[in-house]
Amino acid sequence: MKNLVFLDVETTGLDLGKDEIIEIGMISVENMQVESELSFIISPTSLVPENVVELTGISNQMLEGAPIFSSVIPEISEFIKDKILIGHNIQFDIGFL
């Protein structure tokens, strides 16, 4: 059985050129069993628009003191490793990664 990672990201908007990840969540499944989970709240370089706060429930206050994306890349890469990524609208999520 293939090892899988279910992935979801929340972003400040839809534009790959200017918007940023503010949350990433992943669940690793091996042999049809949940093996581990990893999630981060990520500090963006600009404020989260109010419509995104309403949609995601992630406020600017929640992001204060959160790590920046580049600091969590090694842990994300290790978690994903050689696994198959699965997610709703996965091309969007992968584009931001």
Long-range contacts (C-beta under 8 A, 24 or more apart in sequence): 1-30, 1-31, 1-32, 2-83, 2-84, 3-28, 3-29, 3-30, 3-31, 3-82, 3-83, 3-84, 4-28, 4-29, 4-30, 4-83, 4-84, 4-85, 4-86, 5-29, 5-79, 5-80, 5-83, 5-84, 5-85, 5-86, 6-86, 6-87, 7-80, 7-85, 7-86, 7-87, 7-90, 7-93, 8-87, 8-88, 8-93, 9-92, 9-93, 9-96, 9-97, 10-52, 10-56, 10-58, 11-52, 11-96, 12-44, 12-46, 12-48, 12-49, 12-52, 13-49, 13-52, 14-92, 16-95, 16-96, 19-96, 20-44, 20-45, 20-46, 20-69, 20-96, 21-69, 21-96, 21-97, 22-48, 22-52, 22-56, 22-58, 22-63, 23-56, 23-58, 24-72, 24-76, 24-97, 26-76, 26-79, 26-80, 28-79, 28-83, 36-79, 38-75, 38-76, 38-79, 40-66, 40-67, 40-72, 40-76, 41-66, 42-66, 42-67, 42-68, 42-69, 42-72, 43-67, 43-68
